[in-house]
């Protein structure tokens, strides 16, 4: 784990513990995305970002997630599904490992499927940002060893590979801005803003995520 990731997680723990504004915490996890089109993983109701369906059977999570991450699913819908799946997965290290492995294996099986590489990279970075959620429950660390080893991979580089397969994808630029920091994040956000039509779904999500920048 790099020094920058350790610093990010340490800061996130502080945010999760001592603050609760609407956009507090890691942006891939604590920011519900507004979607339009494509199916979504079951979710609960109520305010805030952490409102999963308490009746949802997480044994279904791998099958449900991979089915919803279909080739034609909109990017922002993919982002919200991965956010929800990550929150559910933090309940069970075995489910989390199975989910991560399923999405990564799908990407590694192809050199041309940009969405698959995007999903894998985005999920890796989502898992990293979700560590504070998992640690709040004080789990047995050895149970998470396989997950922790897998997410040492740089998911951002996988997202960049996906973007190279589909040039000028403003939604992926938006996604990349939320998994990076500093000038890199600002550069991705600028590209997304430049391509976002007024009143579009992307423009709405850029507006609601503005507090992260």
Secondary structure by P-SEA (a helix, b strand, c coil): ccaaaaaaaaaaaaaaccccccccccccccbbbbbccccccccccccccccccccccccaaaaaaaaaccccccaaaaaaaaaaaaaaacccaaaaaaaaaaaaaaaaaccccaaaaaaaaaaaaaaaaaaaaaaaaccccccaaaaaaaacccaaaaaaaaaaaccccaaaaaaaaaacccaaaaaaaaaaaaacccccaaaaaaaaacccc
